[in-house]
Amino acid sequence: MRKLRSEPTEEHLWETVLLYCGVQFKTYSGLPFTYEIRKGRSGEYTKELWIDRRGKSKSLAWSSVLLALGNIKKVGEVVERPKALSDIRGVAYIYGMFYRFGLIDVPKEVKEKKNDRGNKKQKKGREDMLEENIKFFRRL
């Protein structure tokens, strides 16, 4: 993630997105979600994130994530709300991911919402999942 923060390129973002598969994030309003990236017929990862919220999966195109990444500099360090990044499908999820990745900061009241929902047991589970993902990708 340090590479992503110091040099926010598509390649560094993709590496970070792969590492965080299965880790729980929160939307602007504090609702939890995870995502997965499936492999295509060739065995390569597709550039499509499948957002899982309440047991339902929604597709999020990589091009939408890149569009939001390109808008970070225009918006500034603190991003007041998801639509400030761009008016694109799935921006509420991108907002939560970018905050977790350290690409953006959010207003104080949004941070409080994100911290209120969730407990230590969930956080420990997320940390374990992240550690497993890191070990897996280092073996590749």
N, C-alpha and C positions, 0 to 999 in steps of 0.2 A: 504494500500500500504506500510505502514511502516513495517509490518510483512514481506512482500515480499522482501523488500530491505535488511532487516537485516537477514532474513533466506529464501533464494530463493528456496523453496521446491515446488514440484508439487501441493500440496494442497493449498499453499498460492497463487501460480500463478493462479490456477483454480478459486479461490475466486475473484481475481482481474479481471480476464477475464470476469467472470459473471457480475461484477459491471460495466464494461465498454462497455457492449453490446449496440449498437446503437450510441456510441460516435464516432465522426469523428477523424480519424488518418491520417497521411501522410506518403507516401512511401519515400524512399531515395531521389527521384527526386522531392518530394513535391506534388505528386498527392494525392487527398483525397480519403479515403475509410472508410467504416464502416463494422461491422460484426454483425452477430446474431448467436445464438445457439438455435437450435430447440429441441423440446421435442420428445422423442420416444413414442411408443405405451403405455409403462408403465407409462408415465407421467414424467419420469426422463429426465434430459438434456442429449443429446448425446454428446460425446466427439469429436465433429466436428464443426468447425467454418465455417460459410458461409460468405465469403467476398463479399461485395457489392461495386462494382466499376463501375460507369457509368451505373447503372441499371442492370448489369449482375452479377449473383452470381457464385462464384467459391468456391469449397470445400477445406478446409484446415484441414488436419488430426491433431489431438491432438498429435500424436506421433512425427510429424514434429516440433511442438512447443517445445516439451520436448527435442528433439535432439538439437535444437538451445540453449535451456536453459543450457543443459549440456556443451555446447561449450563456454559459456561466460568466464569461468575461463581461458580456454586455449588462448582465443583471447586477453584478457586484458580489461582494463577499457574503452578505446576509441576504438570503432569498426569503422574502416575506411569505409567499404562498406558492404552491406548485405551478399554477398558470403563469407565474412570472418567468419560469424557465422557457415555456413555450405552450401554445395551445395545441397539444398533440395528445393522441390517445395513449392512456396509461401514464400520464405525467405524474399522477399522485404516487405511483410506485417508484418511478424514477427519482422523484424528490426524496423519498425515504432511503433509497439506495445511495444516492449522492451524499446525503447527510452522513450516513453510516461510513461511507468510504472517505469522508473528510474533504470532499470536493466543495461543499457548501456549508454555510452555517445557517441556522434557523433562529427565528425570534425566541426569546426566553419562554413565552407562554406555550410555544410548540414543544420545546424541550421538556417542559413540565408534563405535557400530555403524554409524550413518549415514555417518560420515566414512570408515570403513574400506572400505566397498564403493563403488567408483567411483574414477575417476582424473581427472587434469587434462584430458585430451582430452574426456571425457564432460562435465565441467563447462563447458568452453568451448562445446561444442555446445549445452548447455542455455541458456547465456547468449545465444548467437546466436539461438536459437529464441525466447526471451523478447523480445529486442530486435525481432525480426520481428513478433511478436504486438502489441507496443506500437505500432509504426509502422502496422500494419494497422488497429487500432482507433482510432487518432487520425484516420485518413482517413474514418472513418464519420460 
